[in-house]
Amino acid sequence: MVTPQSPEFIPSRVNSSPNFYSPYSVISGGLTPLKQSNTPILGSNNYSTTPNKGRSLLRGDSPLSSGDSPKQTPQSSPPPPASGVATGIHQENVGGTTYFYPTSANHASSQASTVGSEQALSSHSNSQSLNYPHPGHVYPGPASNVIGMQPRTQLSSAFFIPDEMRNDILTKNEISNLVDTNPNSDLEEIDNYHSLYPLETPLSHSKLILSSTYKATHNSTGIKYCLRRLHGFRLQSKKCLTVVDQWKRLQHSNVVQLKEVFTTKGFGDQSALVLVYDYHPGSQTLLAKYFTPTNENSGYTDPFQGDARPFSHKSNVQRIPNGPLLQETEIWAIIMQLTAGLRAIHQAGLACRTLDPTKIIITGKRVRFSFLGISDIVYFDPNQTNQMNAISNYQQEDLTSLGKLVLALACRCYQSVHEDKIQSSMQYVTRNYSSDLKNLILYLLTTTATRRCVTDLMPMIGARFYTQLDALQTQCDKQEDELAKELENGRLYRMLVKLGCINERPEFNLDATWSETGDRYMLKLFRDYLFHMITEDGRPWLDHAHILQCLNKLDAGTTEKVNLMSRDEQSVLVVTYAELKHCLEQSFAELTSNV
Ligand SMILES: Nc1ncnc2c1ncn2[C@@H]1O[C@H](COP(=O)(O)OP(=O)(O)OP(=O)(O)O)[C@@H](O)[C@H]1O
């Protein structure tokens, strides 16, 4: 008995198909139902291959040769008209079954037309061919360097991406697709954007300038963006648009890119300035992630409140209201990303000016500066004569802010950076972390020294940089392997799309029998062979490996032969995968030429 091996499969029984006739087989009838693996062979007309005769052809590709071999479900199949047998086909009757063997002339014409159909498909499928040109391109399985990184779970992980990665992606998709169901929402469409979805809780009126954040979809491209609306804000001078252009040009993996800026009255109140940024679903601010009290820590005392000193030992798992003390490696990972982003900003002649945990977002492990450029617009001074000097000062302030942020992260408490607490906070860092981390913070917070530069932090980061690089490259290796699997899945999916477009098509070109005759009949039987096998006692035989193997052979167009049994089990067609591939291409080309 063959048991289904993959949980992805839903058992299904073969449906009876509408009446059809087969031009491929002529049956003398009365044959006992046959097992797939030892079936007599019936070659088909129209199928091109080197002529083969007799039992030597019995090498089907079926992996099912045991006593539990599945078979194709019997279906009634009226005998085809004799006209269905094309010329150039040799036929022979053996043991009551007529076999058809195509000639080599047919083979040649088939090959020629395959090329033609491939071209048609390539152009039809928007420059991405639906074909798979070379069997050597098939995914060979995971590389040895990534196999150890993969969780050893079920068989499905060999074919599909791991659950964790899938869930991450699905969560992001879900967040990205959220729609505002509030019936009172008046945010239908603003400028070129629609489906606005608020990304923050009600407005904080303590802000100097009221602002709101939305996810929105661009009207023409459908791409989602993050919109920052500055309520009632009017541009004082168009001169500041120069700096907006500079921000728009800044592209870096640790920076949320500014896309465009526009003014609108679409929000119903006074005019608003809207800044459009890249949207990164599932992001959290650093404030929310690291500086927000968590329930699990209730009962612990804030080390920066009152006289409590719960950090008198060097444990790295001390708990404070915002969660456990961070591992030093986590802090360095954030530092490396922030310094990378800041370096790019400063090198572009810009300054962040809002380097605080409310304006830095974290998505998974990626840290990005968000809402850049707002200060440059809001506080733009048209009378500023020495712009360069001003930027230089802002850059110095950025470095001080970075020092405070790292200190706050190390203490896991944002209050730790208050003037009167800095000294005790530094002692805290000295007790719990390396001298490199302490020196980095000291460097950043020492404003009296000569002009500081973000690149000067590199020696303090030191060899940790290599650790980070290694982690990233390892991650790339894993993702590349997943991509290779998905490439396979995409390829197989495209083949299934073709098959699905052809199989059971009720009518084509006013021909109601199109999908049941000619090449299409062969594909129908192949579809049965792929999906509708049953065991001896009539239960569905589901084997993912069988389906994959057959689809791959089909895609590669191998010369291996496959035995396809008619649904009434009275005939068996023997074809090569190359011939089947030709059928598929030819039939699909017919369809696409008529769309
Ligand atoms: N580019 C972005 N893509 C996706 N989400 C973002 C992006 N930028 C910010 N967010 C998210 O939007 C939410 C709101 O951000 P916002 O900065 O408005 O927060 P806030 O706490 O309200 O700050 P503020 O008080 O300055 O308005 C946060 O959860 C943040 O993670």
The ligand as an SDF file (V2000), in Angstrom:
LIG
                    3D

 31 33  0  0  0  0  0  0  0  0999 V2000
    8.7080   53.9570    6.8190 N   0  0  0  0  0  0  0  0  0  0  0  0
    7.8830   53.2980    7.6160 C   0  0  0  0  0  0  0  0  0  0  0  0
    7.3030   52.1740    7.2180 N   0  0  0  0  0  0  0  0  0  0  0  0
    6.4530   51.5090    8.0090 C   0  0  0  0  0  0  0  0  0  0  0  0
    6.1340   51.8940    9.2440 N   0  0  0  0  0  0  0  0  0  0  0  0
    6.6940   53.0350    9.7110 C   0  0  0  0  0  0  0  0  0  0  0  0
    7.5860   53.7880    8.9210 C   0  0  0  0  0  0  0  0  0  0  0  0
    7.9790   54.8480    9.6470 N   0  0  0  0  0  0  0  0  0  0  0  0
    7.3490   54.7510   10.8310 C   0  0  0  0  0  0  0  0  0  0  0  0
    6.5840   53.6770   10.8700 N   0  0  0  0  0  0  0  0  0  0  0  0
    5.7320   53.2210   11.9640 C   0  0  0  0  0  0  0  0  0  0  0  0
    4.6580   54.1030   12.0790 O   0  0  0  0  0  0  0  0  0  0  0  0
    4.2480   54.1860   13.4170 C   0  0  0  0  0  0  0  0  0  0  0  0
    4.0500   55.6350   13.7490 C   0  0  0  0  0  0  0  0  0  0  0  0
    5.2680   56.3360   13.6330 O   0  0  0  0  0  0  0  0  0  0  0  0
    5.4270   57.7450   14.2880 P   0  0  0  0  0  0  0  0  0  0  0  0
    6.8220   58.2400   14.1670 O   0  0  0  0  0  0  0  0  0  0  0  0
    4.3600   58.6460   13.8020 O   0  0  0  0  0  0  0  0  0  0  0  0
    5.1940   57.3180   15.7530 O   0  0  0  0  0  0  0  0  0  0  0  0
    4.7990   58.2130   16.9350 P   0  0  0  0  0  0  0  0  0  0  0  0
    5.1470   57.4280   18.1480 O   0  0  0  0  0  0  0  0  0  0  0  0
    3.3960   58.6390   16.7930 O   0  0  0  0  0  0  0  0  0  0  0  0
    5.8070   59.4210   16.7870 O   0  0  0  0  0  0  0  0  0  0  0  0
    5.4180   60.9330   16.7710 P   0  0  0  0  0  0  0  0  0  0  0  0
    5.0580   61.2440   18.1670 O   0  0  0  0  0  0  0  0  0  0  0  0
    6.6020   61.6140   16.2670 O   0  0  0  0  0  0  0  0  0  0  0  0
    4.2410   61.0310   15.8220 O   0  0  0  0  0  0  0  0  0  0  0  0
    5.3200   53.5040   14.2480 C   0  0  0  0  0  0  0  0  0  0  0  0
    4.8390   52.2550   14.6660 O   0  0  0  0  0  0  0  0  0  0  0  0
    6.4430   53.2880   13.2810 C   0  0  0  0  0  0  0  0  0  0  0  0
    7.0820   52.0660   13.5540 O   0  0  0  0  0  0  0  0  0  0  0  0
  1  2  1  0
  2  3  1  0
  2  7  2  0
  3  4  2  0
  4  5  1  0
  5  6  2  0
  6  7  1  0
  6 10  1  0
  7  8  1  0
  8  9  2  0
  9 10  1  0
 10 11  1  0
 11 12  1  0
 11 30  1  0
 12 13  1  0
 13 14  1  0
 13 28  1  0
 14 15  1  0
 15 16  1  0
 16 17  2  0
 16 18  1  0
 16 19  1  0
 19 20  1  0
 20 21  2  0
 20 22  1  0
 20 23  1  0
 23 24  1  0
 24 25  2  0
 24 26  1  0
 24 27  1  0
 28 29  1  0
 28 30  1  0
 30 31  1  0
M  END
$$$$
